[in-house]
Each structure stands twice: as structure tokens, then as C-alpha cells.
Amino acid sequence: MGYFRENIENLEAYVPGYQPAGNDVIKLNTNENAYGPSPKAGEALKNFSPDELRKYPQPSADKFRKIAAEVNNVGIDNIICTNGGDELLTLAFRAFTDEKRNVCWASPTYSLYDELSGIQGCSALRVTYQPDEAVQKIAEISASLSILCNPNAPTGDFITPDRISMLAARLEGLGILLIDEAYVDFAPASCAPLVKEFDNIIVLRSMSKGYGLAGLRFGYGIVSENLLEGLNKVRDSYNVNRLSVEIASAALADQNYFRKTVEKIKQQRETLRVELVKLGFEVNKSHTNFVLAQHPEAKQIYNKLFEAGIIVRYFDLDGLRDKLRITVGTNNQNNKLLDTLSTILPAL
Ligand SMILES: *Cc1c(COP(=O)(O)O)cnc(C)c1O
């Protein structure tokens, strides 16, 4: 017997998007925000005194929770802070799944769910992601933990909160519905109001995409109030640090900057989509800060772009091998991508 638990021994490690060392490439592979965080986040960083680091943080990060409650029109006891949205997923797997309590989600979606279910050793039921059917299929399974990524990655599809509320109602009393809203900042509407209506809702939010703070590692959950105490039991008491609370709070409070940059990205997303279609890609409308572009030569295009210093995301997974996931960059970056594509494509 090896040192590791059997499910860890057998687990294939999660492969994060490539993070090159320098800044001399155009990086459109991990859906970071093209514009970066609010200047207020920079001020918070500059004004932070190193002496503060001597003390442990306030354990529940109430400074951030207050702002998040206001921004989302919920109560402070509907908010839990986490080290990136990813940590909220870890907490949910820990709290709600085991050998007897299963998890369900619709694929293709965020592949971290596979990883976390493997670590936890719970059984994972995957239904096929179709925007029209995902809700119904997840409802039929009625798992202890159901996860719906909305808008979905990497497809970019969006399901309306109305339909999701029907799923919440079906699952109430049976299991938790976790709605992964990492990309909701670029979408028409959020499921956050459902936490007031149902006792089984967890809405995941991230500061990495809409707020340009992927490097900070800060996320939060908007949760039904009755779930807070239990989730706090499985959370490290000091899971977010003093510095990140200051920076994330400043960024979240600056809704003006947030709205402006999100609006720019949404406009460029549509321009990028239209131009990619002209070049021969099939691209559906996206409700995120990336587009999923289909082309029979996707893998080859990925390699050629890489050689040209433009990094996009290619997934060697069923249903995705003829597609590239491309983060919406600045105007300048998108134009370079399109120019490079127009020289690559005729030579294939
Ligand atoms: C980015 C992302 C998250 C959370 O990311 P963090 O950087 O940990 O906040 C969660 N779900 C999906 C689908 C994502 O793309």
C-alpha cells in the first residue's frame, strides 16, 4: 500500500492554464480581466501597513462581507468569504458529499469539479450540458450536491434565474444547489436573490474575472442564511488574509470602475465573435469574458498561435477537441489575434 489514499493515488492532477513567466506574450487562455483591478485596489495596497501583518485577520472578513451584502442586496449572514471561488467549491464538497452523498453536474464544464469529487471520494454523476435540458436532467438526479455553472464554462451559455429557481424548488429538502457564477459579471442576471427564497442555495462569486484580481485569490459565496454556520465549520478560521481583504473590499466597493470595464469587455466580446465568424469559425453568443470558437483545425491553430506568442486554451476533452476558448482581451490584443489568425488560416 502506498502512502496516499487510494483515490489520491488514482487521481489525475488538475492542469491549470499555462502561466508564462514574462509579459511578452498575449495571454488569452485563463479568462483574466484585460483591464486589471480598480485603481482603488492599488491605493489599498499602497496604504497597507506591514505592521498589520503581525496580527491574525478578523476571521470572517466582515469588512468585505458588509460591502458584498450591499452590492448584492442580501444580508451579511448570506455572505461567506473564501480564498478564491475555488475554495468555496472545496468547502461545498467537504460539507455536503461523502461515500453516500453524491454530486451531480452537467459537462462539459469547469473541470475542477472532477478533481474535487475525486479527492473527496464521492460518486459523481455527470449529465450532458445542453442549455435547454441541463436543469431538468440535474433535477431528475436530485443529488446531495448539484452544481450548475452559469454562465457555463467553457461553452459561454446562460440559463435564466427563473428556470434555475424551478430547479432549486425541486431540490429543496433533498440537496444543495450550488450555482457557480464566476462569470456572472458579464451575464444578464444573477441567481443571488434565490438565497432569500430557498434554504439550499449557494451562489459562487469570484473576484478573479469581473474585478481583475485573479492573482489576489479572493472569492465569496452568497448562501441561504441557514447554511452559514455549517459552512464555517469546514472553513479554515483564517482562510482569507488581511491584505487581500483590504484590496478585494476596495475593488468591490468601486462599482463604477467595475461597470465601465465590464461594459467594454462585453462590447469587445461581440466584435471578436463577429470577426471570428468572418474568418470561418463557428462561434455562439457568449455571456462570459471569453468566446468558444469552433474550427476543424483547432489544435493546429492553437499551436500556430502559440508559436506566434498568442496563448489561447485548448482542451483535449470529448466535445472540445475542435474548439478554442479565447479570453476577450483589449482591443489591441484582439486585433493582433485576428491579424495573426488571418495569416495562419490560409496556410493550413
Ligand atoms: C475562475 C472560475 C472559478 C473561481 O476562480 P477563483 O479564481 O478561484 O475565484 C470558479 N468557477 C469557474 C467556472 C471559473 O472559471
The ligand as an ORCA input file, in Angstrom:
! r2SCAN-3c Opt
* xyz 0 1
  C     -12.480     31.210    -12.393
  C     -13.528     30.253    -12.006
  C     -13.868     29.980    -10.661
  C     -13.219     30.566     -9.457
  O     -11.986     31.076     -9.652
  P     -11.168     31.770     -8.489
  O     -10.022     32.371     -9.207
  O     -10.787     30.684     -7.531
  O     -12.050     32.776     -7.838
  C     -14.906     29.112    -10.414
  N     -15.573     28.539    -11.406
  C     -15.288     28.760    -12.691
  C     -16.091     28.107    -13.735
  C     -14.245     29.615    -13.036
  O     -13.955     29.816    -14.323
*
